[in-house]
């Protein structure tokens, strides 16, 4: 009786371990890792996107376009199971362009649809596909990098300050110092150089 009970207990433990392993695999599959750098094809446009993942929330940036009109955009989104929703926002030709993407993913590629609208009322839509090219988010580079403002060095700052002080102390007078006009001849309020031609 005890041998049968022990065998039954071992069998129950093995079944429990097997089913818990399946359950753990499903949990792992349910939380796909989307973090990394992606290439997206949206109609005729191609974009590069970096994705940071915080459980079911996504954030990052994307860029695209070619010279002379490259663009950068901010991105936020979410993932639930294998379904993702992404929202991007960018400035383009003095208009704001918003894009909404809904797609399914395997964690390595996505397929779905998008709709775009801008602040001038133009709307486009189409299909989107993409794939992850690098899990390392530190490799992402924006299309246009804004150079940080470089403060002037000490000598330049002092020279600018001296110039500003000089300009502020010099006051314009309505009188003309005639000693500074020695090459001109004054006659009844008119001034000309002797070599000037008279019409």
Rosetta constraint file for C-alpha pairs under 8 A:
AtomPair CA 1 CA 5 HARMONIC 6.16 0.50
AtomPair CA 2 CA 6 HARMONIC 6.03 0.50
AtomPair CA 3 CA 7 HARMONIC 6.19 0.50
AtomPair CA 4 CA 8 HARMONIC 6.06 0.50
AtomPair CA 5 CA 9 HARMONIC 6.08 0.50
AtomPair CA 6 CA 10 HARMONIC 6.16 0.50
AtomPair CA 7 CA 11 HARMONIC 6.10 0.50
AtomPair CA 8 CA 12 HARMONIC 6.17 0.50
AtomPair CA 9 CA 13 HARMONIC 6.22 0.50
AtomPair CA 10 CA 14 HARMONIC 6.16 0.50
AtomPair CA 11 CA 15 HARMONIC 6.19 0.50
AtomPair CA 12 CA 16 HARMONIC 6.05 0.50
AtomPair CA 13 CA 17 HARMONIC 6.06 0.50
AtomPair CA 14 CA 18 HARMONIC 6.11 0.50
AtomPair CA 15 CA 19 HARMONIC 6.15 0.50
AtomPair CA 16 CA 20 HARMONIC 5.95 0.50
AtomPair CA 17 CA 21 HARMONIC 6.05 0.50
AtomPair CA 18 CA 22 HARMONIC 6.45 0.50
AtomPair CA 19 CA 23 HARMONIC 6.17 0.50
AtomPair CA 20 CA 24 HARMONIC 6.06 0.50
AtomPair CA 21 CA 25 HARMONIC 6.21 0.50
AtomPair CA 22 CA 26 HARMONIC 6.30 0.50
AtomPair CA 23 CA 27 HARMONIC 6.30 0.50
AtomPair CA 24 CA 28 HARMONIC 6.21 0.50
AtomPair CA 25 CA 29 HARMONIC 6.10 0.50
AtomPair CA 26 CA 30 HARMONIC 5.97 0.50
AtomPair CA 27 CA 31 HARMONIC 6.53 0.50
AtomPair CA 28 CA 32 HARMONIC 7.17 0.50
AtomPair CA 30 CA 80 HARMONIC 7.90 0.50
AtomPair CA 30 CA 81 HARMONIC 5.04 0.50
AtomPair CA 30 CA 82 HARMONIC 7.18 0.50
AtomPair CA 31 CA 55 HARMONIC 7.59 0.50
AtomPair CA 31 CA 56 HARMONIC 7.85 0.50
AtomPair CA 31 CA 81 HARMONIC 6.62 0.50
AtomPair CA 32 CA 81 HARMONIC 7.49 0.50
AtomPair CA 32 CA 82 HARMONIC 7.33 0.50
AtomPair CA 32 CA 106 HARMONIC 7.26 0.50
AtomPair CA 32 CA 107 HARMONIC 5.39 0.50
AtomPair CA 33 CA 53 HARMONIC 7.44 0.50
AtomPair CA 33 CA 107 HARMONIC 5.74 0.50
AtomPair CA 34 CA 51 HARMONIC 6.70 0.50
AtomPair CA 34 CA 52 HARMONIC 7.59 0.50
AtomPair CA 34 CA 53 HARMONIC 6.61 0.50
AtomPair CA 34 CA 107 HARMONIC 5.33 0.50
AtomPair CA 34 CA 108 HARMONIC 7.34 0.50
AtomPair CA 35 CA 50 HARMONIC 7.52 0.50
AtomPair CA 35 CA 51 HARMONIC 4.93 0.50
AtomPair CA 35 CA 52 HARMONIC 4.97 0.50
AtomPair CA 35 CA 53 HARMONIC 5.43 0.50
AtomPair CA 35 CA 135 HARMONIC 6.25 0.50
AtomPair CA 35 CA 136 HARMONIC 7.99 0.50
AtomPair CA 35 CA 137 HARMONIC 7.23 0.50
AtomPair CA 36 CA 50 HARMONIC 5.76 0.50
AtomPair CA 36 CA 51 HARMONIC 5.37 0.50
AtomPair CA 36 CA 52 HARMONIC 6.90 0.50
AtomPair CA 36 CA 132 HARMONIC 6.75 0.50
AtomPair CA 36 CA 133 HARMONIC 7.61 0.50
AtomPair CA 36 CA 134 HARMONIC 5.57 0.50
AtomPair CA 36 CA 135 HARMONIC 3.93 0.50
AtomPair CA 36 CA 136 HARMONIC 5.43 0.50
AtomPair CA 36 CA 137 HARMONIC 4.93 0.50
AtomPair CA 37 CA 48 HARMONIC 7.11 0.50
AtomPair CA 37 CA 49 HARMONIC 5.62 0.50
AtomPair CA 37 CA 50 HARMONIC 4.44 0.50
AtomPair CA 37 CA 51 HARMONIC 6.32 0.50
AtomPair CA 37 CA 132 HARMONIC 5.80 0.50
AtomPair CA 37 CA 133 HARMONIC 5.78 0.50
AtomPair CA 37 CA 134 HARMONIC 5.08 0.50
AtomPair CA 37 CA 135 HARMONIC 6.16 0.50
AtomPair CA 37 CA 136 HARMONIC 6.97 0.50
AtomPair CA 37 CA 137 HARMONIC 5.99 0.50
AtomPair CA 37 CA 139 HARMONIC 7.86 0.50
AtomPair CA 37 CA 140 HARMONIC 6.66 0.50
AtomPair CA 38 CA 48 HARMONIC 5.73 0.50
AtomPair CA 38 CA 49 HARMONIC 5.02 0.50
AtomPair CA 38 CA 50 HARMONIC 6.24 0.50
AtomPair CA 38 CA 51 HARMONIC 7.71 0.50
AtomPair CA 38 CA 130 HARMONIC 6.73 0.50
AtomPair CA 38 CA 131 HARMONIC 5.54 0.50
AtomPair CA 38 CA 132 HARMONIC 4.24 0.50
AtomPair CA 38 CA 133 HARMONIC 5.52 0.50
AtomPair CA 38 CA 134 HARMONIC 7.13 0.50
AtomPair CA 39 CA 46 HARMONIC 7.18 0.50
AtomPair CA 39 CA 47 HARMONIC 5.90 0.50
AtomPair CA 39 CA 48 HARMONIC 4.71 0.50
AtomPair CA 39 CA 49 HARMONIC 6.31 0.50
AtomPair CA 39 CA 130 HARMONIC 5.35 0.50
AtomPair CA 39 CA 131 HARMONIC 5.62 0.50
AtomPair CA 39 CA 132 HARMONIC 6.45 0.50
AtomPair CA 39 CA 133 HARMONIC 6.90 0.50
AtomPair CA 40 CA 46 HARMONIC 5.67 0.50
AtomPair CA 40 CA 47 HARMONIC 5.17 0.50
AtomPair CA 40 CA 48 HARMONIC 6.25 0.50
AtomPair CA 40 CA 49 HARMONIC 7.34 0.50
AtomPair CA 40 CA 128 HARMONIC 6.90 0.50
AtomPair CA 40 CA 129 HARMONIC 5.81 0.50
AtomPair CA 40 CA 130 HARMONIC 4.21 0.50
AtomPair CA 40 CA 131 HARMONIC 6.85 0.50
AtomPair CA 41 CA 45 HARMONIC 5.91 0.50
AtomPair CA 41 CA 46 HARMONIC 4.58 0.50
AtomPair CA 41 CA 47 HARMONIC 6.54 0.50
AtomPair CA 41 CA 128 HARMONIC 5.60 0.50
AtomPair CA 41 CA 129 HARMONIC 5.43 0.50
AtomPair CA 41 CA 130 HARMONIC 6.00 0.50
AtomPair CA 42 CA 46 HARMONIC 6.16 0.50
AtomPair CA 42 CA 47 HARMONIC 7.85 0.50
AtomPair CA 42 CA 114 HARMONIC 7.46 0.50
AtomPair CA 42 CA 126 HARMONIC 6.90 0.50
AtomPair CA 42 CA 127 HARMONIC 6.15 0.50
AtomPair CA 42 CA 128 HARMONIC 4.60 0.50
AtomPair CA 42 CA 129 HARMONIC 6.89 0.50
AtomPair CA 43 CA 126 HARMONIC 5.94 0.50
AtomPair CA 43 CA 127 HARMONIC 6.20 0.50
AtomPair CA 43 CA 128 HARMONIC 6.70 0.50
AtomPair CA 45 CA 64 HARMONIC 7.81 0.50
AtomPair CA 45 CA 65 HARMONIC 7.70 0.50
AtomPair CA 46 CA 64 HARMONIC 6.33 0.50
AtomPair CA 46 CA 65 HARMONIC 7.62 0.50
AtomPair CA 47 CA 62 HARMONIC 6.50 0.50
AtomPair CA 47 CA 63 HARMONIC 5.52 0.50
AtomPair CA 47 CA 64 HARMONIC 4.57 0.50
AtomPair CA 47 CA 65 HARMONIC 7.59 0.50
AtomPair CA 48 CA 62 HARMONIC 5.37 0.50
AtomPair CA 48 CA 63 HARMONIC 5.43 0.50
AtomPair CA 48 CA 64 HARMONIC 6.39 0.50
AtomPair CA 49 CA 60 HARMONIC 7.33 0.50
AtomPair CA 49 CA 61 HARMONIC 5.74 0.50
AtomPair CA 49 CA 62 HARMONIC 4.00 0.50
AtomPair CA 49 CA 63 HARMONIC 6.56 0.50
AtomPair CA 49 CA 140 HARMONIC 7.95 0.50
AtomPair CA 50 CA 60 HARMONIC 5.38 0.50
AtomPair CA 50 CA 61 HARMONIC 5.51 0.50
AtomPair CA 50 CA 62 HARMONIC 6.19 0.50
AtomPair CA 50 CA 137 HARMONIC 6.27 0.50
AtomPair CA 50 CA 140 HARMONIC 6.35 0.50
AtomPair CA 51 CA 58 HARMONIC 6.46 0.50
AtomPair CA 51 CA 59 HARMONIC 5.81 0.50
AtomPair CA 51 CA 60 HARMONIC 4.83 0.50
AtomPair CA 51 CA 61 HARMONIC 7.10 0.50
AtomPair CA 51 CA 137 HARMONIC 7.29 0.50
AtomPair CA 52 CA 58 HARMONIC 5.73 0.50
AtomPair CA 52 CA 59 HARMONIC 5.26 0.50
AtomPair CA 52 CA 60 HARMONIC 5.71 0.50
AtomPair CA 52 CA 137 HARMONIC 7.56 0.50
AtomPair CA 53 CA 57 HARMONIC 5.92 0.50
AtomPair CA 53 CA 58 HARMONIC 4.73 0.50
AtomPair CA 53 CA 59 HARMONIC 6.62 0.50
AtomPair CA 54 CA 58 HARMONIC 6.18 0.50
AtomPair CA 56 CA 78 HARMONIC 5.52 0.50
AtomPair CA 56 CA 79 HARMONIC 5.07 0.50
AtomPair CA 56 CA 80 HARMONIC 6.37 0.50
AtomPair CA 57 CA 76 HARMONIC 7.81 0.50
AtomPair CA 57 CA 77 HARMONIC 6.05 0.50
AtomPair CA 57 CA 78 HARMONIC 4.43 0.50
AtomPair CA 57 CA 79 HARMONIC 6.39 0.50
AtomPair CA 58 CA 76 HARMONIC 5.57 0.50
AtomPair CA 58 CA 77 HARMONIC 4.72 0.50
AtomPair CA 58 CA 78 HARMONIC 5.16 0.50
AtomPair CA 58 CA 79 HARMONIC 7.23 0.50
AtomPair CA 58 CA 86 HARMONIC 7.94 0.50
AtomPair CA 59 CA 75 HARMONIC 5.56 0.50
AtomPair CA 59 CA 76 HARMONIC 4.26 0.50
AtomPair CA 59 CA 77 HARMONIC 6.14 0.50
AtomPair CA 60 CA 74 HARMONIC 6.30 0.50
AtomPair CA 60 CA 75 HARMONIC 5.02 0.50
AtomPair CA 60 CA 76 HARMONIC 6.37 0.50
AtomPair CA 61 CA 72 HARMONIC 7.26 0.50
AtomPair CA 61 CA 73 HARMONIC 5.59 0.50
AtomPair CA 61 CA 74 HARMONIC 4.47 0.50
AtomPair CA 61 CA 75 HARMONIC 4.93 0.50
AtomPair CA 61 CA 88 HARMONIC 7.88 0.50
AtomPair CA 62 CA 72 HARMONIC 5.86 0.50
AtomPair CA 62 CA 73 HARMONIC 5.23 0.50
AtomPair CA 62 CA 74 HARMONIC 6.49 0.50
AtomPair CA 62 CA 75 HARMONIC 6.93 0.50
AtomPair CA 62 CA 142 HARMONIC 7.27 0.50
AtomPair CA 63 CA 70 HARMONIC 7.38 0.50
AtomPair CA 63 CA 71 HARMONIC 5.48 0.50
AtomPair CA 63 CA 72 HARMONIC 4.34 0.50
AtomPair CA 63 CA 73 HARMONIC 6.02 0.50
AtomPair CA 63 CA 142 HARMONIC 6.05 0.50
AtomPair CA 63 CA 143 HARMONIC 5.61 0.50
AtomPair CA 64 CA 70 HARMONIC 5.79 0.50
AtomPair CA 64 CA 71 HARMONIC 5.51 0.50
AtomPair CA 64 CA 72 HARMONIC 6.80 0.50
AtomPair CA 64 CA 143 HARMONIC 6.62 0.50
AtomPair CA 65 CA 69 HARMONIC 5.92 0.50
AtomPair CA 65 CA 70 HARMONIC 4.26 0.50
AtomPair CA 65 CA 71 HARMONIC 5.89 0.50
AtomPair CA 66 CA 70 HARMONIC 5.02 0.50
AtomPair CA 70 CA 143 HARMONIC 5.90 0.50
AtomPair CA 70 CA 144 HARMONIC 6.79 0.50
AtomPair CA 71 CA 90 HARMONIC 7.42 0.50
AtomPair CA 71 CA 91 HARMONIC 7.61 0.50
AtomPair CA 71 CA 92 HARMONIC 7.25 0.50
AtomPair CA 71 CA 143 HARMONIC 6.10 0.50
AtomPair CA 71 CA 144 HARMONIC 6.89 0.50
AtomPair CA 72 CA 90 HARMONIC 6.41 0.50
AtomPair CA 72 CA 142 HARMONIC 6.37 0.50
AtomPair CA 72 CA 143 HARMONIC 6.11 0.50
AtomPair CA 72 CA 144 HARMONIC 6.95 0.50
AtomPair CA 73 CA 88 HARMONIC 6.12 0.50
AtomPair CA 73 CA 89 HARMONIC 5.36 0.50
AtomPair CA 73 CA 90 HARMONIC 4.49 0.50
AtomPair CA 73 CA 91 HARMONIC 7.64 0.50
AtomPair CA 74 CA 88 HARMONIC 5.50 0.50
AtomPair CA 74 CA 89 HARMONIC 5.52 0.50
AtomPair CA 74 CA 90 HARMONIC 6.72 0.50
AtomPair CA 75 CA 86 HARMONIC 6.81 0.50
AtomPair CA 75 CA 87 HARMONIC 5.60 0.50
AtomPair CA 75 CA 88 HARMONIC 4.39 0.50
AtomPair CA 75 CA 89 HARMONIC 6.73 0.50
AtomPair CA 76 CA 86 HARMONIC 5.83 0.50
AtomPair CA 76 CA 87 HARMONIC 5.44 0.50
AtomPair CA 76 CA 88 HARMONIC 6.66 0.50
AtomPair CA 77 CA 84 HARMONIC 7.26 0.50
AtomPair CA 77 CA 85 HARMONIC 5.35 0.50
AtomPair CA 77 CA 86 HARMONIC 4.17 0.50
AtomPair CA 77 CA 87 HARMONIC 5.88 0.50
AtomPair CA 78 CA 84 HARMONIC 5.69 0.50
AtomPair CA 78 CA 85 HARMONIC 5.48 0.50
AtomPair CA 78 CA 86 HARMONIC 6.66 0.50
AtomPair CA 79 CA 83 HARMONIC 5.70 0.50
AtomPair CA 79 CA 84 HARMONIC 4.35 0.50
AtomPair CA 79 CA 85 HARMONIC 6.56 0.50
AtomPair CA 80 CA 84 HARMONIC 6.44 0.50
AtomPair CA 82 CA 104 HARMONIC 5.48 0.50
AtomPair CA 82 CA 105 HARMONIC 5.21 0.50
AtomPair CA 82 CA 106 HARMONIC 6.46 0.50
AtomPair CA 82 CA 107 HARMONIC 7.96 0.50
AtomPair CA 83 CA 102 HARMONIC 7.48 0.50
AtomPair CA 83 CA 103 HARMONIC 5.92 0.50
AtomPair CA 83 CA 104 HARMONIC 4.52 0.50
AtomPair CA 83 CA 105 HARMONIC 6.26 0.50
AtomPair CA 84 CA 101 HARMONIC 7.92 0.50
AtomPair CA 84 CA 102 HARMONIC 5.89 0.50
AtomPair CA 84 CA 103 HARMONIC 5.46 0.50
AtomPair CA 84 CA 104 HARMONIC 6.04 0.50
AtomPair CA 84 CA 105 HARMONIC 7.05 0.50
AtomPair CA 85 CA 100 HARMONIC 7.29 0.50
AtomPair CA 85 CA 101 HARMONIC 5.55 0.50
AtomPair CA 85 CA 102 HARMONIC 4.64 0.50
AtomPair CA 85 CA 103 HARMONIC 6.61 0.50
AtomPair CA 86 CA 100 HARMONIC 5.83 0.50
AtomPair CA 86 CA 101 HARMONIC 4.97 0.50
AtomPair CA 86 CA 102 HARMONIC 6.62 0.50
AtomPair CA 87 CA 98 HARMONIC 7.25 0.50
AtomPair CA 87 CA 99 HARMONIC 5.63 0.50
AtomPair CA 87 CA 100 HARMONIC 4.68 0.50
AtomPair CA 87 CA 101 HARMONIC 6.33 0.50
AtomPair CA 88 CA 98 HARMONIC 5.73 0.50
AtomPair CA 88 CA 99 HARMONIC 5.10 0.50
AtomPair CA 88 CA 100 HARMONIC 6.68 0.50
AtomPair CA 89 CA 96 HARMONIC 7.05 0.50
AtomPair CA 89 CA 97 HARMONIC 5.74 0.50
AtomPair CA 89 CA 98 HARMONIC 4.64 0.50
AtomPair CA 89 CA 99 HARMONIC 6.51 0.50
AtomPair CA 90 CA 96 HARMONIC 5.73 0.50
AtomPair CA 90 CA 97 HARMONIC 5.22 0.50
AtomPair CA 90 CA 98 HARMONIC 6.66 0.50
AtomPair CA 91 CA 95 HARMONIC 5.59 0.50
AtomPair CA 91 CA 96 HARMONIC 4.55 0.50
AtomPair CA 91 CA 97 HARMONIC 5.96 0.50
AtomPair CA 92 CA 96 HARMONIC 6.11 0.50
AtomPair CA 92 CA 97 HARMONIC 6.49 0.50
AtomPair CA 95 CA 118 HARMONIC 6.38 0.50
AtomPair CA 95 CA 119 HARMONIC 5.58 0.50
AtomPair CA 95 CA 120 HARMONIC 6.68 0.50
AtomPair CA 96 CA 118 HARMONIC 5.35 0.50
AtomPair CA 96 CA 119 HARMONIC 5.29 0.50
AtomPair CA 97 CA 116 HARMONIC 6.99 0.50
AtomPair CA 97 CA 117 HARMONIC 5.89 0.50
AtomPair CA 97 CA 118 HARMONIC 4.28 0.50
AtomPair CA 97 CA 119 HARMONIC 6.72 0.50
AtomPair CA 98 CA 116 HARMONIC 5.63 0.50
AtomPair CA 98 CA 117 HARMONIC 5.50 0.50
AtomPair CA 98 CA 118 HARMONIC 6.03 0.50
AtomPair CA 99 CA 114 HARMONIC 6.85 0.50
AtomPair CA 99 CA 115 HARMONIC 5.80 0.50
AtomPair CA 99 CA 116 HARMONIC 4.40 0.50
AtomPair CA 99 CA 117 HARMONIC 6.70 0.50
AtomPair CA 100 CA 114 HARMONIC 5.53 0.50
AtomPair CA 100 CA 115 HARMONIC 5.46 0.50
AtomPair CA 100 CA 116 HARMONIC 6.48 0.50
AtomPair CA 101 CA 112 HARMONIC 7.37 0.50
AtomPair CA 101 CA 113 HARMONIC 5.94 0.50
AtomPair CA 101 CA 114 HARMONIC 4.38 0.50
AtomPair CA 101 CA 115 HARMONIC 6.77 0.50
AtomPair CA 101 CA 128 HARMONIC 7.88 0.50
AtomPair CA 102 CA 112 HARMONIC 5.75 0.50
AtomPair CA 102 CA 113 HARMONIC 5.65 0.50
AtomPair CA 102 CA 114 HARMONIC 6.33 0.50
AtomPair CA 103 CA 110 HARMONIC 6.14 0.50
AtomPair CA 103 CA 111 HARMONIC 5.23 0.50
AtomPair CA 103 CA 112 HARMONIC 3.85 0.50
AtomPair CA 103 CA 113 HARMONIC 6.24 0.50
AtomPair CA 103 CA 128 HARMONIC 7.88 0.50
AtomPair CA 104 CA 110 HARMONIC 5.53 0.50
AtomPair CA 104 CA 111 HARMONIC 5.59 0.50
AtomPair CA 104 CA 112 HARMONIC 6.23 0.50
AtomPair CA 105 CA 109 HARMONIC 5.60 0.50
AtomPair CA 105 CA 110 HARMONIC 4.32 0.50
AtomPair CA 105 CA 111 HARMONIC 6.66 0.50
AtomPair CA 106 CA 110 HARMONIC 6.77 0.50
AtomPair CA 107 CA 132 HARMONIC 7.92 0.50
AtomPair CA 108 CA 131 HARMONIC 5.63 0.50
AtomPair CA 108 CA 132 HARMONIC 5.21 0.50
AtomPair CA 109 CA 129 HARMONIC 7.41 0.50
AtomPair CA 109 CA 130 HARMONIC 5.42 0.50
AtomPair CA 109 CA 131 HARMONIC 4.00 0.50
AtomPair CA 109 CA 132 HARMONIC 6.11 0.50
AtomPair CA 110 CA 128 HARMONIC 7.83 0.50
AtomPair CA 110 CA 129 HARMONIC 5.46 0.50
AtomPair CA 110 CA 130 HARMONIC 5.16 0.50
AtomPair CA 110 CA 131 HARMONIC 6.30 0.50
AtomPair CA 111 CA 127 HARMONIC 7.72 0.50
AtomPair CA 111 CA 128 HARMONIC 5.79 0.50
AtomPair CA 111 CA 129 HARMONIC 4.44 0.50
AtomPair CA 111 CA 130 HARMONIC 6.66 0.50
AtomPair CA 112 CA 127 HARMONIC 5.84 0.50
AtomPair CA 112 CA 128 HARMONIC 5.27 0.50
AtomPair CA 112 CA 129 HARMONIC 6.47 0.50
AtomPair CA 113 CA 125 HARMONIC 7.48 0.50
AtomPair CA 113 CA 126 HARMONIC 5.69 0.50
AtomPair CA 113 CA 127 HARMONIC 4.21 0.50
AtomPair CA 113 CA 128 HARMONIC 5.12 0.50
AtomPair CA 114 CA 125 HARMONIC 5.51 0.50
AtomPair CA 114 CA 126 HARMONIC 5.57 0.50
AtomPair CA 114 CA 127 HARMONIC 6.07 0.50
AtomPair CA 114 CA 128 HARMONIC 6.41 0.50
AtomPair CA 115 CA 123 HARMONIC 7.30 0.50
AtomPair CA 115 CA 124 HARMONIC 5.82 0.50
AtomPair CA 115 CA 125 HARMONIC 4.14 0.50
AtomPair CA 115 CA 126 HARMONIC 6.64 0.50
AtomPair CA 116 CA 123 HARMONIC 5.51 0.50
AtomPair CA 116 CA 124 HARMONIC 5.16 0.50
AtomPair CA 116 CA 125 HARMONIC 6.01 0.50
AtomPair CA 117 CA 121 HARMONIC 6.53 0.50
AtomPair CA 117 CA 122 HARMONIC 5.51 0.50
AtomPair CA 117 CA 123 HARMONIC 4.32 0.50
AtomPair CA 117 CA 124 HARMONIC 6.52 0.50
AtomPair CA 118 CA 122 HARMONIC 5.60 0.50
AtomPair CA 118 CA 123 HARMONIC 6.82 0.50
AtomPair CA 134 CA 139 HARMONIC 7.99 0.50
AtomPair CA 152 CA 156 HARMONIC 5.93 0.50
AtomPair CA 152 CA 157 HARMONIC 5.96 0.50
AtomPair CA 153 CA 157 HARMONIC 6.22 0.50
AtomPair CA 154 CA 158 HARMONIC 6.18 0.50
AtomPair CA 155 CA 159 HARMONIC 6.20 0.50
AtomPair CA 156 CA 160 HARMONIC 6.18 0.50
AtomPair CA 157 CA 161 HARMONIC 6.18 0.50
AtomPair CA 158 CA 162 HARMONIC 6.19 0.50
AtomPair CA 159 CA 163 HARMONIC 6.16 0.50
AtomPair CA 160 CA 164 HARMONIC 6.17 0.50
AtomPair CA 161 CA 165 HARMONIC 6.20 0.50
AtomPair CA 162 CA 166 HARMONIC 6.14 0.50
AtomPair CA 163 CA 167 HARMONIC 6.13 0.50
AtomPair CA 164 CA 168 HARMONIC 6.09 0.50
AtomPair CA 165 CA 169 HARMONIC 6.22 0.50
AtomPair CA 166 CA 170 HARMONIC 6.27 0.50
AtomPair CA 177 CA 181 HARMONIC 7.24 0.50
AtomPair CA 178 CA 182 HARMONIC 6.75 0.50
AtomPair CA 183 CA 193 HARMONIC 6.32 0.50
AtomPair CA 183 CA 194 HARMONIC 7.95 0.50
AtomPair CA 184 CA 191 HARMONIC 6.09 0.50
AtomPair CA 184 CA 192 HARMONIC 5.35 0.50
AtomPair CA 184 CA 193 HARMONIC 4.63 0.50
AtomPair CA 184 CA 194 HARMONIC 6.89 0.50
AtomPair CA 185 CA 191 HARMONIC 5.55 0.50
AtomPair CA 185 CA 192 HARMONIC 5.65 0.50
AtomPair CA 185 CA 193 HARMONIC 6.20 0.50
AtomPair CA 185 CA 194 HARMONIC 6.90 0.50
AtomPair CA 186 CA 190 HARMONIC 5.57 0.50
AtomPair CA 186 CA 191 HARMONIC 4.62 0.50
AtomPair CA 186 CA 192 HARMONIC 6.95 0.50
AtomPair CA 187 CA 191 HARMONIC 6.53 0.50
AtomPair CA 192 CA 196 HARMONIC 6.71 0.50
